[in-house]
Amino acid sequence: MKGRGEITTTRINRRALLFRSGAAVFASSAVEMARAKELPHQVRVPTNKLRTLIKAHMTAYVAFGRAVHEMGGNGGHCDRASREEERALLAVCAYPAASDGDRLAKARYLLEIEVRGELDLPEHMQALLRSTMPKT
């Protein structure tokens, strides 16, 4: 029983919230995928710009993994590779996906990153949210 003025709090963090909201993400992704099947093929295809950004992140991610294993996580090369991977991921997060194809490809790719637990910086969320805002 709580005394007067005391607030009941729960021990939930962002990761737990994301984990528990996974069903909602899955459901909304399933709806989008079903909707995408109804769209003409050319509408579902992501733009070259987004494909380039995703490919750049994949390349940076592989280079970062290689640097960690080769250097044991030490040294300037590993730090540099980490910063390059982070910049590439932020570019994907910040990309303003306007078409259905871009939105679907961006969501799928970022969900894969989140499953690995690597979409965890505040900058990622800020970039994602800003990418959804109309440019005025």
C-alpha positions, 0 to 999 in steps of 0.5 A: 500500500502506498502512502499519500503522494507516493507514485507507483513505478514499474521497472520497464525500460525502452528495450522491454517496451520494444520487446513487449510491443513487438506483437504490434510491430509484427502485426503492423508489418504483416498488414503492410506486407499484405497491402504491398502485395496488392500494389503494382510491383514498381510502387513496392520497389525502393528507390536507388537512393535508399538501396544505396544507403542500406548497402553502405550500412551493410558494408560498414557493418561488415567492416566494423565486425572485421575490425572488432575481430582483427583488432580484438576491439582495440585501436583506432581502426575499430573506433573509426569503423564503429563511427562509420557504421553508426553514420551509415545507420543514421543515414538509413534512419534519417532517410525520408521514405516517401514511397510505399516501396521505400517505407517497406524496405526501410522498415524491414531493414531497421526491424532486422537491425533492432532484432540484433539490439543495435538500433539503440542510440537516441540519435537513431530514434531522433533521426527516424522521427525527423524522417517522418516529418514533412519538410516545411 
